[in-house]
């Protein structure tokens, strides 16, 4: 049995991970074994979390920029009496109307990435009432698939690692429900093609890689984090429910993670959806995912890897940002086989990417990527 941790300040999980496959550790298991478990006692512990407005305040002040409140989370930024930019929640004026329209659906963004010659996963878009065709397409894949809403849903309705028709069907129901809540085109936007409608469902090959978020402004990479889904590591003694309870207590020492921890009822529904039983006892070193997508705001963890990012991946992220016209700053989502990899697949482009996951990572150095946004504001009016 793998050695078990006993330090009360950390998780009492095994210090080693048991491979789930005959080919050794999966990319997720490898990161957990090498980068998470050895550091669970060194979790970052910020005591104060700034909202987006607070994160912007320091960089604005340093550059002599003033922010004026329009309403709620809307701001206009001025320097020397001239407007240099604006912000609507996490979105900024560094994205044009054209860029916003393109990024409204994953399929249209993917088309632009493909035209730029960038690597993207194989996939197809289906009507919500065409599950049978989607299952047939998924069966034609040589490995697992991802099912996700085509529209913008902030990570809701995304399911990965699907290997059977029943798994696709269950994921389909979640994706379809999330699509109902997806952001709709504005009345004056052009009528989208059928494959680019927000109510469509996207099925893509899943390479089971690591979810890497790279924050790009202009030609600069300002931060890179590996996003890990919520998980527990079995010790052969305790149930999944007991391991989750300890995880929740551990996350409470990190002010940002505490806010992002899903409620007990949400976790219960997730376990049911994933086919897991709270009373089940996982084997020693066995990794159990309690979240399908790696969304930090739904319970995941972030590991800063900015200083370990391969130059080729930095270039790929910058090229992906260029591929979407009218988008000067964005979080680029890549799937990579390992942290040190020089290759990856572009999964998405998010012009409203969270700055908090870079400023408040669970592990690694904090990065205030907002500096790059303010630099572009100032440069555009200099």
C-alpha positions as CSV (number, residue, x, y, z in Angstrom):
1,X,0.0,0.0,0.0
2,X,1.3,3.5,-0.9
3,X,2.6,5.5,2.1
4,X,-0.1,7.6,3.7
5,X,0.3,11.2,4.8
6,X,-0.4,12.0,8.5
7,X,0.4,15.7,8.7
8,X,-2.8,17.4,10.0
9,X,-2.1,20.5,8.1
10,X,-2.4,18.7,4.8
11,X,-4.5,16.0,3.1
12,X,-4.0,12.6,4.6
13,X,-3.9,11.0,1.1
14,X,-1.3,8.5,-0.1
15,X,1.9,10.1,-1.5
16,X,1.8,7.9,-4.6
17,X,-0.8,7.3,-7.4
18,X,-1.7,4.0,-8.8
19,X,-1.8,4.0,-12.6
20,X,-5.3,3.4,-14.0
21,X,-4.1,1.9,-17.2
22,X,-1.6,-0.7,-18.5
23,X,0.3,2.1,-20.2
24,X,1.1,3.8,-16.9
25,X,-0.2,7.1,-15.5
26,X,-2.6,9.2,-17.4
27,X,-1.5,12.9,-17.9
28,X,-3.8,13.9,-15.0
29,X,-2.5,11.1,-12.7
30,X,1.1,12.1,-13.5
31,X,0.5,15.7,-12.5
32,X,-1.3,14.7,-9.4
33,X,1.5,12.3,-8.4
34,X,4.4,14.7,-9.3
35,X,3.1,18.2,-8.8
36,X,0.1,18.1,-6.4
37,X,0.6,15.4,-3.8
38,X,4.2,16.5,-2.9
39,X,2.8,20.0,-2.4
40,X,-0.5,19.6,-0.6
41,X,1.1,21.0,2.6
42,X,2.2,24.1,0.7
43,X,-1.1,25.2,-0.6
44,X,-1.2,29.0,-1.2
45,X,-3.3,30.6,1.4
46,X,-4.5,34.1,0.4
47,X,-6.7,35.6,3.0
48,X,-8.2,38.3,0.9
49,X,-9.6,37.9,-2.6
50,X,-10.1,40.8,-4.9
51,X,-12.9,41.0,-7.3
52,X,-12.2,42.0,-10.9
53,X,-12.4,45.8,-10.1
54,X,-9.9,45.4,-7.3
55,X,-7.5,43.4,-9.5
56,X,-7.6,46.3,-12.0
57,X,-7.1,49.0,-9.4
58,X,-3.3,48.5,-8.9
59,X,-2.3,48.4,-12.6
60,X,-4.6,51.4,-13.3
61,X,-3.1,53.5,-10.5
62,X,0.5,52.7,-11.6
63,X,-0.2,54.0,-15.1
64,X,-2.1,57.1,-14.0
65,X,-5.4,55.7,-15.3
66,X,-8.8,56.5,-13.7
67,X,-11.8,54.2,-13.7
68,X,-15.3,55.6,-13.9
69,X,-18.3,53.5,-12.8
70,X,-21.0,53.3,-15.5
71,X,-23.2,50.7,-13.8
72,X,-22.7,47.6,-11.7
73,X,-19.5,46.0,-13.1
74,X,-19.2,48.3,-16.1
75,X,-16.2,50.7,-16.1
76,X,-14.7,53.3,-18.4
77,X,-11.0,54.0,-18.1
78,X,-9.5,57.4,-18.8
79,X,-6.0,58.9,-18.8
80,X,-5.2,62.6,-19.3
81,X,-8.9,63.3,-19.9
82,X,-9.2,60.7,-22.8
83,X,-11.0,57.4,-22.8
84,X,-8.5,54.6,-23.3
85,X,-10.7,51.5,-22.7
86,X,-13.5,49.9,-20.9
87,X,-14.7,46.8,-19.2
88,X,-17.9,44.9,-18.8
89,X,-17.3,42.3,-16.0
90,X,-14.4,40.2,-17.3
91,X,-14.8,41.4,-20.9
92,X,-12.9,44.4,-22.1
93,X,-12.9,46.8,-25.1
94,X,-9.9,44.9,-26.4
95,X,-12.4,42.6,-28.1
96,X,-14.3,43.9,-31.1
97,X,-17.9,43.2,-31.9
98,X,-16.7,40.8,-34.6
99,X,-14.6,39.0,-32.1
100,X,-17.5,38.7,-29.6
101,X,-19.7,37.3,-32.3
102,X,-17.2,34.7,-33.5
103,X,-16.5,33.5,-29.9
104,X,-20.2,33.2,-29.2
105,X,-20.1,29.6,-30.5
106,X,-17.2,27.1,-30.2
107,X,-17.8,25.9,-33.7
108,X,-17.2,29.2,-35.4
109,X,-14.1,29.9,-33.3
110,X,-12.8,26.5,-34.2
111,X,-13.3,27.3,-37.9
112,X,-11.1,30.4,-37.6
113,X,-8.4,28.4,-35.8
114,X,-8.5,25.7,-38.5
115,X,-8.1,28.4,-41.2
116,X,-5.0,29.7,-39.4
117,X,-3.6,26.2,-39.7
118,X,-3.7,25.5,-36.0
119,X,-4.2,22.1,-34.4
120,X,-7.7,21.5,-33.1
121,X,-9.5,18.3,-32.1
122,X,-11.6,16.4,-34.6
123,X,-15.3,17.0,-34.0
124,X,-18.8,17.7,-35.3
125,X,-21.8,19.7,-34.3
126,X,-25.2,18.1,-33.9
127,X,-28.8,19.2,-33.4
128,X,-30.0,18.7,-29.8
129,X,-32.6,16.1,-31.1
130,X,-30.0,14.1,-33.0
131,X,-28.5,12.0,-30.2
132,X,-28.5,8.8,-32.3
133,X,-26.2,10.4,-35.0
134,X,-23.9,11.8,-32.3
135,X,-23.6,8.4,-30.6
136,X,-22.7,6.8,-34.0
137,X,-20.1,9.5,-34.6
138,X,-18.7,9.0,-31.1
139,X,-18.4,5.3,-31.7
140,X,-16.3,6.0,-34.8
141,X,-13.7,7.7,-32.7
142,X,-10.6,5.6,-31.8
143,X,-10.8,6.8,-28.2
144,X,-13.0,8.7,-25.7
145,X,-14.9,11.8,-26.7
146,X,-16.0,15.1,-25.2
147,X,-19.6,16.4,-25.4
148,X,-20.2,20.1,-24.8
149,X,-22.7,22.8,-25.6
150,X,-21.7,24.8,-28.7
151,X,-22.7,28.1,-27.0
152,X,-21.0,30.0,-24.2
153,X,-22.0,28.3,-20.9
154,X,-19.0,29.0,-18.6
155,X,-18.1,25.3,-18.4
156,X,-21.6,24.0,-17.7
157,X,-22.6,20.9,-19.5
158,X,-19.1,19.8,-20.5
159,X,-18.4,16.1,-20.1
160,X,-15.0,14.4,-21.0
161,X,-13.7,10.9,-21.2
162,X,-16.9,9.4,-22.7
163,X,-16.4,5.8,-23.9
164,X,-19.9,4.3,-24.4
165,X,-23.3,5.2,-25.9
166,X,-24.8,5.4,-22.4
167,X,-22.1,7.8,-21.3
168,X,-22.7,10.0,-24.3
169,X,-26.5,9.9,-23.7
170,X,-26.1,11.1,-20.1
171,X,-23.7,13.8,-21.2
172,X,-26.0,14.8,-23.9
173,X,-28.8,15.5,-21.5
174,X,-26.5,17.8,-19.4
175,X,-25.2,19.6,-22.5
176,X,-28.7,20.1,-23.9
177,X,-29.9,21.6,-20.6
178,X,-26.9,23.9,-20.4
179,X,-27.5,25.0,-24.0
180,X,-30.8,26.5,-23.0
181,X,-29.0,28.9,-20.7
182,X,-26.3,29.7,-23.3
183,X,-25.8,33.4,-24.2
184,X,-27.8,34.2,-27.3
185,X,-26.8,36.3,-30.3
186,X,-27.9,39.9,-30.2
187,X,-30.9,40.8,-32.4
188,X,-28.8,42.7,-34.9
189,X,-26.2,40.0,-35.3
190,X,-26.2,38.1,-38.6
191,X,-28.2,34.9,-38.7
192,X,-25.8,32.1,-37.8
193,X,-25.5,29.0,-39.9
194,X,-27.0,25.8,-38.5
195,X,-23.7,24.4,-37.3
196,X,-22.9,27.7,-35.5
197,X,-26.1,28.0,-33.5
198,X,-25.7,28.2,-29.8
199,X,-28.3,25.5,-29.2
200,X,-26.2,22.9,-31.0
201,X,-24.1,20.2,-29.3
202,X,-20.4,19.6,-30.1
203,X,-18.8,16.2,-30.0
204,X,-15.0,16.1,-30.2
205,X,-12.2,13.6,-29.8
206,X,-10.8,13.6,-26.3
207,X,-7.0,13.1,-26.1
208,X,-7.2,12.9,-22.3
209,X,-4.6,15.7,-22.1
210,X,-4.0,18.3,-19.4
211,X,-6.1,21.5,-19.5
212,X,-3.7,24.3,-20.0
213,X,-4.9,27.9,-19.9
214,X,-2.5,30.5,-21.3
215,X,-3.3,34.2,-20.9
216,X,-2.2,36.3,-23.9
217,X,-2.2,40.0,-24.4
218,X,-0.9,41.2,-27.7
219,X,2.3,39.2,-28.3
220,X,2.9,38.4,-24.7
221,X,2.2,35.4,-22.5
222,X,1.5,36.7,-19.0
223,X,0.4,33.6,-17.3
224,X,-0.1,29.9,-17.7
225,X,-1.9,27.5,-15.4
226,X,-2.8,23.8,-15.5
227,X,-6.4,23.4,-14.5
228,X,-7.2,20.2,-12.7
229,X,-10.8,18.9,-12.1
230,X,-11.9,18.3,-8.6
231,X,-10.6,14.9,-7.5
232,X,-9.8,12.7,-4.5
233,X,-7.1,10.0,-4.0
234,X,-8.1,6.8,-2.3
235,X,-6.3,5.3,0.6
236,X,-8.0,1.9,0.7
237,X,-9.8,2.7,4.0
238,X,-12.1,5.7,3.6
239,X,-15.0,6.2,1.3
240,X,-15.3,8.7,-1.5
241,X,-17.6,10.7,0.7
242,X,-15.1,10.9,3.5
243,X,-12.3,11.8,1.1
244,X,-14.4,14.6,-0.3
245,X,-15.2,15.9,3.2
246,X,-11.5,16.2,3.9
247,X,-10.9,17.8,0.6
248,X,-13.5,20.5,1.3
249,X,-11.9,21.2,4.7
250,X,-8.5,21.5,3.1
251,X,-9.8,23.9,0.4
252,X,-11.2,26.1,3.1
253,X,-7.7,27.4,3.9
254,X,-7.5,29.0,0.5
255,X,-9.9,31.9,0.3
256,X,-10.5,31.6,-3.4
257,X,-10.8,27.8,-3.5
258,X,-13.3,28.0,-0.6
259,X,-15.5,30.2,-2.7
260,X,-15.3,27.8,-5.6
261,X,-16.1,24.7,-3.7
262,X,-19.4,23.2,-4.9
263,X,-22.2,22.7,-2.4
264,X,-22.8,19.2,-1.0
265,X,-25.9,18.7,-3.0
266,X,-24.0,19.6,-6.2
267,X,-21.3,17.1,-5.4
268,X,-24.0,14.4,-4.7
269,X,-25.5,15.0,-8.2
270,X,-22.1,14.8,-9.7
271,X,-21.3,11.5,-8.1
272,X,-24.6,10.1,-9.4
273,X,-24.0,11.5,-12.9
274,X,-20.5,9.9,-12.9
275,X,-21.7,6.6,-11.7
276,X,-19.9,6.9,-8.3
277,X,-21.2,5.9,-4.9
278,X,-20.3,8.0,-1.9
279,X,-19.9,5.0,0.3
280,X,-17.6,3.2,-2.2
281,X,-14.0,2.8,-1.0
282,X,-11.4,3.5,-3.7
283,X,-8.2,1.6,-3.7
284,X,-5.0,3.0,-2.3
285,X,-3.6,5.5,-4.7
286,X,-6.6,5.4,-7.0
287,X,-7.6,8.8,-8.4
288,X,-11.4,9.5,-8.5
289,X,-12.6,12.5,-10.5
290,X,-15.5,14.3,-8.9
291,X,-15.8,16.8,-11.8
292,X,-15.9,16.3,-15.5
293,X,-14.6,19.6,-16.7
294,X,-11.5,21.3,-15.2
295,X,-13.4,24.6,-14.6
296,X,-11.9,26.3,-11.5
297,X,-15.2,28.0,-10.7
298,X,-16.9,24.6,-10.5
299,X,-14.4,23.1,-8.0
300,X,-11.1,22.6,-9.8
301,X,-7.5,23.5,-8.9
302,X,-5.0,25.7,-10.7
303,X,-1.2,25.1,-10.8
304,X,0.9,27.9,-12.2
305,X,3.3,26.7,-14.8
306,X,4.3,30.0,-16.5
307,X,8.0,29.5,-16.0
308,X,7.7,25.9,-17.3
309,X,5.8,26.7,-20.4
310,X,7.6,25.5,-23.6
311,X,8.3,28.3,-26.1
312,X,6.5,26.4,-28.8
313,X,3.3,26.3,-26.7
314,X,3.6,30.0,-26.0
315,X,3.9,30.7,-29.7
316,X,0.8,28.4,-30.3
317,X,-1.2,30.4,-27.8
318,X,-0.2,33.7,-29.4
319,X,-1.1,32.4,-32.9
320,X,-4.5,31.2,-31.5
321,X,-5.1,34.7,-30.2
322,X,-4.3,36.1,-33.7
323,X,-6.6,33.7,-35.4
324,X,-9.7,35.4,-33.9
325,X,-10.0,38.8,-35.5
326,X,-10.5,41.7,-33.1
327,X,-9.4,39.9,-30.0
328,X,-6.3,41.5,-28.4
329,X,-6.4,39.7,-25.1
330,X,-7.7,36.2,-24.3
331,X,-7.2,33.0,-22.3
332,X,-6.2,30.3,-24.8
333,X,-7.2,26.8,-23.8
334,X,-4.9,24.0,-24.9
335,X,-4.8,20.3,-24.3
336,X,-1.3,19.0,-23.7
337,X,0.1,15.6,-22.9
338,X,2.4,16.9,-20.1
339,X,3.5,20.2,-18.6
340,X,6.9,20.2,-20.4
341,X,5.4,19.3,-23.8
342,X,6.2,21.3,-26.9
343,X,3.0,20.3,-28.6
344,X,-0.7,20.8,-27.9
345,X,-4.2,21.1,-29.4
346,X,-6.2,24.3,-29.2
347,X,-9.4,23.7,-27.4
348,X,-10.8,27.2,-27.2
349,X,-10.4,30.9,-27.0
350,X,-11.9,32.9,-24.1
351,X,-11.9,36.7,-24.3
352,X,-13.5,36.9,-20.9
353,X,-11.0,34.5,-19.2
354,X,-10.7,34.8,-15.4
355,X,-7.8,36.7,-14.1
356,X,-8.4,35.3,-10.6
357,X,-7.2,31.8,-11.5
358,X,-3.8,33.3,-12.3
359,X,-3.7,35.7,-9.4
360,X,-4.8,33.0,-6.9
361,X,-3.5,29.7,-8.0
362,X,-3.6,26.8,-5.6
363,X,0.1,26.1,-6.2
364,X,2.8,28.3,-7.7
365,X,3.4,32.0,-8.2
366,X,0.6,34.5,-8.4
367,X,0.5,36.4,-11.8
368,X,-1.5,39.6,-12.2
369,X,-2.2,39.4,-15.9
370,X,-4.3,42.6,-15.8
371,X,-1.1,44.6,-16.2
372,X,-1.0,43.4,-19.9
373,X,-4.6,44.6,-20.4
374,X,-3.9,48.1,-19.1
375,X,-0.7,48.2,-21.1
376,X,-2.7,47.6,-24.3
377,X,-5.3,50.2,-23.2
378,X,-2.6,52.8,-22.7
379,X,-0.7,51.9,-25.9
380,X,-3.8,52.2,-28.1
381,X,-4.1,55.9,-27.1
382,X,-0.5,56.8,-26.8
